[in-house]
Amino acid sequence: MDLSSISLLVLIYFMLYSSIFWLLLYFEKKKSLSEDPKPKRFPLVSIVIPVYKGDKKEVIKKAISSALSLSYPKKEIILSWNGPKTDAYKLCEKLANENKNVKLVYTPKKGKAAGMNEALKHIKGELFCCLDADSFFHKDALEHMVGYFEDPKIGAVTSSMKVFNPKTIVQKIQWVEYIFAIYLRKLSSLIDCLYVVPGPGSMYRTETIKKIGGFDENNLTEDMEIAFRLLDNGYKIKNSLNAFVDTIAPSKFIGLLKQRIRWYTGFYDNVKLYRHMLFNPKAGMLGIFMLPLSIVWVGIILYSIAILIKSVVTKAVFDLTILSIIGLDLDVLISIIKRTLVFQPTYLTWFAFVLSFIGIYVIYLGLKMSKEKAEVTHKYPHYITYLLFYSILVGVFWISTLGYIVARSKLKYRLW
């Protein structure tokens, strides 16, 4: 057994270990996963919708409509426009004038964090929700989240996000990815190591966010940074499995690539910023388990890609060398094609098969938790494209991110 095979075996064992850990946690907490604390009261909730010039008018209207249609009894809606004013700003102005529960605030600063901080100055609610302008509440979402705030140590509660009306192959892959994320986000919140408070539908305690200084306007992923800061200050972040929010996912590969470079660069920046939490028992399960686990997973992805590329290149060089020595011999060419196409299972193949089976089972659990029907006959393209391409895409995203981080530091190149 060579060194690369031993390394792959160790990595696959680690992946199996972490996958089984989450499954065991799921089965231990299975009965209570979908139970949200019942609210003893219904405080005023301010719904902040940060809006920017790039947001489409029809999507903004749908987001506002979903907020107005919420069944929660006490709410106000704040449209927080950031950056230069456009025709979409006029739409927001019109909607605010037509509805007494809608307020429009403005800051010339660019970025969602700036919009959120401006809204914080005007918020009346004891709690507030962030709703990205391309996302839409399910009618009863808020009722499922407010009960968690009976615990004074809760700083934020996240929703369960789903991809809205996936049409392209890229969106169908993300639809399955978000289903998997519902599973993982809920389990992560059970052991207090949820380190992202996503923009679509997350709820915060207003006093707490003001106390810790609001949102970081210089951070690429302010929703991740605020989560780290909450946890670093001793607060907890929970997840409601029943608080559903739909979000429009990037429809094209380039859009998805830019989004993921921003997300992954944000992860790198925030781990660096909060590195004192890494392996720190005072940071709880986040420091001693989740962050190390996430970093190791990134290493596994990059190492696996390197091994795959090495294997493909080595084999191609060997085959080309044989052909150059012997010449274009038909028997040799057929032999090479057979060796390339014929499936030859090894012990690593069986480990990979088990891991793939667990992955499929987890998607099934995610479907149950998200109250989605599998509909295999109609949604088979979603599952097939995810299983075939998702791992490759993640590898491409991380390689691109590393390239961007290097370019950013060496060449002063910025995407944002």
PyMOL commands that set and color helices and strands:
alter all, ss='L'
color gray80, all
select helices_A, chain A and resi 3-32+57-68+87-98+112-120+141-150+169-190+206-211+222-232+253-273+275-277+281-326+330-341+347-369+376-410
alter helices_A, ss='H'
color red, helices_A
select strands_A, chain A and resi 45-51+75-82+102-107+127-130+135-137+154-163+203-205+236-247
alter strands_A, ss='S'
color yellow, strands_A
deselect
rebuild
show_as cartoon
